[in-house]
Amino acid sequence: MLVTLFGVTGVGKSFFKKLIAQELGFKNLPIVTTREKRTGEINGIDKEFVTQEEFQKMKQAGITQIDFEFLGVRYAYRKEYLQSPENRVTEAELSNIYKLKKCVKDMFAIYLVPYDLERAKLELQKRNLPEEVYQKRLAEIHEHIKEYSSNPNLQKQFDCVLINDYTEISQKKLLEIVKQKMNTNKR
């Protein structure tokens, strides 16, 4: 099963991804990206950081799927990971829900909503991004919310919606939801 987390920047996708991996034994599905590595990120674990040339070669060789650009950076998923029978967890850009559902047979899509949008913006600030990138991410939050709230077809794509109040309550709820899905899959 592939648990895929969606939501605005700062809602906690990376945090929840690590939580699911640690608590439930899921493997991270690192996305291939041309983005610069942030402090604390580990190549091959958090993401797979490659050059533009390497990215293009992987695409041409058919190694990757769902190639997209987000805020000027290229991303894609390794085909072998998308088709893996192992329990994996990843995070994804909202517009890729349709492509992922076509490629992944056993995907459980969770949409995370911040209880307080200002908290999500504060989490974004903590990343100490260059001002231009920060402003683009901030604008993306509002575009993302507008797209999700105005598109009923998009909303129907998600198996679960969870409000993140940034407490242990949300963490426990998410883990319980994923455990229930795992138990359902075993039947």
C-alpha positions in Angstrom: 0.0 0.0 0.0 1.2 3.5 -0.8 0.0 6.1 1.7 0.1 9.5 0.0 -0.2 12.7 1.9 -1.5 15.9 0.3 -2.0 19.4 1.7 -0.7 22.9 1.8 2.9 23.8 2.6 3.4 23.8 6.4 0.5 21.4 7.2 2.9 18.7 8.3 3.2 16.3 5.4 6.9 15.6 6.0 6.3 15.2 9.8 3.5 12.8 9.3 5.4 10.9 6.6 8.2 10.3 9.1 5.7 9.4 11.9 4.0 6.7 9.7 7.4 5.3 8.8 8.6 5.2 12.4 5.5 4.0 14.1 4.0 1.6 11.4 7.2 0.4 9.6 6.4 2.0 6.2 9.3 2.8 3.9 9.6 6.3 2.6 9.1 6.7 -1.1 11.6 9.4 -1.9 10.7 11.6 -4.8 13.3 12.4 -7.4 14.0 16.2 -7.5 16.3 18.8 -8.9 15.7 20.9 -5.8 18.6 21.9 -3.6 18.9 19.7 -0.5 17.7 21.4 2.7 19.6 21.2 6.0 19.0 17.9 7.6 17.7 16.1 4.5 19.3 12.9 3.5 19.8 12.0 -0.1 17.9 8.8 -1.0 15.9 8.9 2.2 14.0 12.1 2.3 14.3 12.8 -1.4 16.5 11.8 -4.3 18.5 14.9 -5.3 19.7 14.9 -8.8 21.0 17.4 -11.4 18.8 18.5 -14.3 20.9 16.3 -16.6 20.5 13.2 -14.4 16.7 13.9 -14.1 16.4 14.1 -17.9 18.4 10.8 -18.3 16.2 9.0 -15.8 13.1 10.2 -17.6 14.3 9.2 -21.0 15.3 5.7 -19.7 11.8 5.2 -18.3 13.0 5.0 -14.7 10.6 7.7 -13.5 6.9 8.5 -13.8 4.7 11.5 -13.2 7.2 14.1 -14.1 6.1 17.6 -13.0 7.4 21.0 -12.1 6.5 22.8 -8.9 7.7 26.4 -8.2 10.5 26.0 -10.8 11.8 22.7 -9.6 11.4 19.3 -11.4 10.0 16.2 -9.6 9.2 12.6 -10.5 8.7 9.3 -8.8 10.7 6.2 -9.5 8.4 3.7 -11.3 9.8 0.7 -9.3 8.7 2.4 -6.0 5.2 3.3 -7.3 4.6 -0.3 -8.3 6.2 -1.8 -5.2 4.1 -4.2 -3.0 5.8 -2.9 0.1 4.1 -0.5 2.5 5.4 2.9 1.5 4.6 6.5 2.4 5.1 9.7 0.4 3.8 13.2 0.0 2.5 14.7 -3.2 1.5 17.9 -4.9 -2.3 18.3 -5.1 -2.6 18.3 -8.9 -0.8 14.9 -9.1 -3.7 13.0 -7.3 -5.2 11.9 -10.7 -1.9 10.7 -12.2 -1.0 8.8 -9.0 -4.3 7.1 -8.8 -3.8 5.9 -12.4 -0.3 4.5 -11.7 -0.7 3.1 -8.2 -3.1 0.2 -7.7 -3.2 0.3 -3.9 -3.0 4.0 -2.9 -4.5 5.5 0.2 -4.8 9.3 -0.3 -5.0 11.5 2.8 -5.7 15.2 2.5 -4.3 17.2 5.5 -6.0 20.4 6.4 -4.4 22.9 8.9 -6.6 23.7 11.8 -5.1 27.2 11.7 -3.8 28.5 8.4 -1.5 31.0 10.3 0.2 28.0 11.9 0.9 26.5 8.5 2.4 29.9 7.4 4.5 29.9 10.6 5.8 26.4 9.8 6.7 27.7 6.3 8.6 30.6 7.9 10.7 28.2 10.0 12.3 26.8 6.9 14.3 30.0 6.4 13.8 29.9 2.6 15.1 32.6 0.3 12.5 35.5 0.2 11.5 34.8 -3.4 10.9 31.1 -2.7 9.1 32.0 0.6 6.7 34.3 -1.3 6.0 31.7 -4.0 5.2 29.1 -1.3 3.0 31.6 0.5 1.0 32.3 -2.7 0.9 28.6 -3.4 -0.9 28.0 -0.1 -3.8 30.3 -1.1 -4.0 28.9 -4.7 -4.0 25.4 -3.2 -6.9 26.2 -0.8 -8.8 27.8 -3.6 -8.4 24.8 -5.9 -9.3 22.3 -3.3 -12.3 24.1 -1.9 -13.8 25.0 -5.4 -13.4 21.6 -7.0 -15.8 18.8 -5.8 -14.3 16.3 -8.2 -10.8 16.9 -6.7 -12.2 16.5 -3.1 -13.7 13.1 -4.1 -10.3 11.8 -5.0 -9.2 11.5 -1.3 -9.9 8.5 0.8 -9.6 10.5 4.0 -9.4 14.2 5.2 -7.7 14.9 8.5 -7.5 18.2 10.2 -4.1 18.8 11.7 -4.3 20.7 15.0 -0.5 20.3 15.4 -0.9 18.2 18.6 -0.6 14.5 19.5 -4.3 14.1 18.9 -3.8 14.6 15.2 -0.8 12.3 15.2 -2.8 9.5 17.0 -5.8 10.0 14.6 -3.6 9.7 11.5 -1.9 6.5 12.8 -5.2 5.0 13.7 -6.6 5.8 10.2 -3.6 4.2 8.5 -3.8 1.1 10.8 -7.5 0.6 10.0 -6.7 0.8 6.3 -3.9 -1.8 6.7 -6.3 -4.1 8.6 -8.9 -3.7 5.8 -6.3 -4.6 3.2 -5.4 -7.8 5.0 -8.9 -9.1 4.6 
